[in-house]
Protein backbone atom coordinates (compact mmCIF):
# COMPACT_ATOMS: atom_id res chain seq x y z
CA UNK A 1 0.00 0.00 0.00
CA UNK A 2 1.28 3.48 -0.87
CA UNK A 3 2.45 5.24 2.33
CA UNK A 4 0.84 8.47 1.13
CA UNK A 5 -2.56 6.74 1.10
CA UNK A 6 -2.52 5.72 4.77
CA UNK A 7 -2.22 7.15 8.26
CA UNK A 8 -1.79 5.53 11.69
CA UNK A 9 -4.23 6.38 14.48
CA UNK A 10 -3.43 6.75 18.19
CA UNK A 11 -4.10 3.02 18.74
CA UNK A 12 -1.56 2.02 16.07
CA UNK A 13 -4.22 1.02 13.54
CA UNK A 14 -3.29 1.66 9.90
CA UNK A 15 -6.14 3.42 8.10
CA UNK A 16 -6.71 4.69 4.55
CA UNK A 17 -6.79 8.45 4.03
CA UNK A 18 -10.25 9.84 3.36
CA UNK A 19 -10.36 11.08 -0.22
CA UNK A 20 -9.89 14.83 -0.55
CA UNK A 21 -12.94 15.17 -2.77
CA UNK A 22 -15.35 13.56 -0.36
CA UNK A 23 -16.84 15.18 2.72
CA UNK A 24 -16.09 13.47 6.01
CA UNK A 25 -18.98 11.24 7.03
CA UNK A 26 -18.75 10.10 10.65
CA UNK A 27 -21.05 7.14 9.98
CA UNK A 28 -18.10 5.60 8.14
CA UNK A 29 -15.77 3.90 10.64
CA UNK A 30 -12.55 5.26 9.11
CA UNK A 31 -13.93 8.81 9.13
CA UNK A 32 -15.11 8.45 12.74
CA UNK A 33 -11.64 7.14 13.65
CA UNK A 34 -10.17 10.25 12.04
CA UNK A 35 -12.33 12.46 14.27
CA UNK A 36 -11.36 10.41 17.34
CA UNK A 37 -7.68 10.75 16.44
CA UNK A 38 -7.79 14.52 15.87
CA UNK A 39 -9.74 15.03 19.12
CA UNK A 40 -7.20 12.88 21.00
CA UNK A 41 -4.21 14.61 19.38
CA UNK A 42 -5.67 18.04 20.27
CA UNK A 43 -6.38 16.83 23.83
CA UNK A 44 -10.17 17.11 23.40
CA UNK A 45 -9.89 20.91 23.43
CA UNK A 46 -10.69 23.73 21.03
CA UNK A 47 -7.46 24.85 19.39
CA UNK A 48 -8.70 28.44 19.33
CA UNK A 49 -10.22 29.18 22.76
CA UNK A 50 -9.10 26.14 24.75
CA UNK A 51 -12.59 24.98 25.72
CA UNK A 52 -12.40 21.30 26.72
CA UNK A 53 -14.73 18.33 26.39
CA UNK A 54 -16.65 17.78 29.62
CA UNK A 55 -16.62 13.99 29.32
CA UNK A 56 -14.76 11.68 26.97
CA UNK A 57 -16.13 8.12 27.10
CA UNK A 58 -13.63 5.31 27.52
CA UNK A 59 -12.80 3.97 24.07
CA UNK A 60 -14.14 7.10 22.33
CA UNK A 61 -14.49 6.13 18.66
CA UNK A 62 -15.42 9.47 17.07
CA UNK A 63 -18.90 8.37 16.00
CA UNK A 64 -20.59 10.94 18.25
CA UNK A 65 -19.81 14.57 18.93
CA UNK A 66 -18.41 15.69 22.28
CA UNK A 67 -19.69 18.64 24.32
CA UNK A 68 -17.59 21.22 26.12
CA UNK A 69 -18.12 22.39 29.70
CA UNK A 70 -20.19 25.29 28.30
CA UNK A 71 -22.46 22.95 26.31
CA UNK A 72 -20.99 23.67 22.88
CA UNK A 73 -20.05 20.83 20.56
CA UNK A 74 -16.46 20.13 19.55
CA UNK A 75 -16.00 19.57 15.83
CA UNK A 76 -13.13 18.61 13.58
CA UNK A 77 -12.45 21.37 11.08
CA UNK A 78 -10.10 21.83 8.14
CA UNK A 79 -7.23 24.27 8.69
CA UNK A 80 -7.16 24.93 4.94
CA UNK A 81 -10.63 24.30 3.51
CA UNK A 82 -11.14 21.60 0.91
CA UNK A 83 -12.46 24.28 -1.43
CA UNK A 84 -9.13 26.11 -1.10
CA UNK A 85 -7.20 22.90 -1.80
CA UNK A 86 -6.90 21.51 1.73
CA UNK A 87 -6.93 17.79 2.36
CA UNK A 88 -8.71 15.42 4.73
CA UNK A 89 -5.35 14.34 6.16
CA UNK A 90 -4.92 14.60 9.94
CA UNK A 91 -2.27 17.30 9.53
CA UNK A 92 -4.90 19.59 7.96
CA UNK A 93 -7.54 18.99 10.64
CA UNK A 94 -8.05 20.61 14.02
CA UNK A 95 -10.47 20.42 16.93
CA UNK A 96 -12.63 23.53 17.37
CA UNK A 97 -15.77 24.33 19.34
CA UNK A 98 -18.73 25.45 17.24
CA UNK A 99 -18.46 29.16 18.13
CA UNK A 100 -14.77 29.23 17.10
CA UNK A 101 -15.53 27.32 13.92
C-alpha positions in Angstrom: 0.0 0.0 0.0 1.3 3.5 -0.9 2.4 5.2 2.3 0.8 8.5 1.1 -2.6 6.7 1.1 -2.5 5.7 4.8 -2.2 7.1 8.3 -1.8 5.5 11.7 -4.2 6.4 14.5 -3.4 6.7 18.2 -4.1 3.0 18.7 -1.6 2.0 16.1 -4.2 1.0 13.5 -3.3 1.7 9.9 -6.1 3.4 8.1 -6.7 4.7 4.6 -6.8 8.5 4.0 -10.2 9.8 3.4 -10.4 11.1 -0.2 -9.9 14.8 -0.5 -12.9 15.2 -2.8 -15.3 13.6 -0.4 -16.8 15.2 2.7 -16.1 13.5 6.0 -19.0 11.2 7.0 -18.7 10.1 10.6 -21.0 7.1 10.0 -18.1 5.6 8.1 -15.8 3.9 10.6 -12.5 5.3 9.1 -13.9 8.8 9.1 -15.1 8.4 12.7 -11.6 7.1 13.7 -10.2 10.3 12.0 -12.3 12.5 14.3 -11.4 10.4 17.3 -7.7 10.8 16.4 -7.8 14.5 15.9 -9.7 15.0 19.1 -7.2 12.9 21.0 -4.2 14.6 19.4 -5.7 18.0 20.3 -6.4 16.8 23.8 -10.2 17.1 23.4 -9.9 20.9 23.4 -10.7 23.7 21.0 -7.5 24.9 19.4 -8.7 28.4 19.3 -10.2 29.2 22.8 -9.1 26.1 24.7 -12.6 25.0 25.7 -12.4 21.3 26.7 -14.7 18.3 26.4 -16.6 17.8 29.6 -16.6 14.0 29.3 -14.8 11.7 27.0 -16.1 8.1 27.1 -13.6 5.3 27.5 -12.8 4.0 24.1 -14.1 7.1 22.3 -14.5 6.1 18.7 -15.4 9.5 17.1 -18.9 8.4 16.0 -20.6 10.9 18.3 -19.8 14.6 18.9 -18.4 15.7 22.3 -19.7 18.6 24.3 -17.6 21.2 26.1 -18.1 22.4 29.7 -20.2 25.3 28.3 -22.5 23.0 26.3 -21.0 23.7 22.9 -20.0 20.8 20.6 -16.5 20.1 19.6 -16.0 19.6 15.8 -13.1 18.6 13.6 -12.5 21.4 11.1 -10.1 21.8 8.1 -7.2 24.3 8.7 -7.2 24.9 4.9 -10.6 24.3 3.5 -11.1 21.6 0.9 -12.5 24.3 -1.4 -9.1 26.1 -1.1 -7.2 22.9 -1.8 -6.9 21.5 1.7 -6.9 17.8 2.4 -8.7 15.4 4.7 -5.3 14.3 6.2 -4.9 14.6 9.9 -2.3 17.3 9.5 -4.9 19.6 8.0 -7.5 19.0 10.6 -8.0 20.6 14.0 -10.5 20.4 16.9 -12.6 23.5 17.4 -15.8 24.3 19.3 -18.7 25.5 17.2 -18.5 29.2 18.1 -14.8 29.2 17.1 -15.5 27.3 13.9 
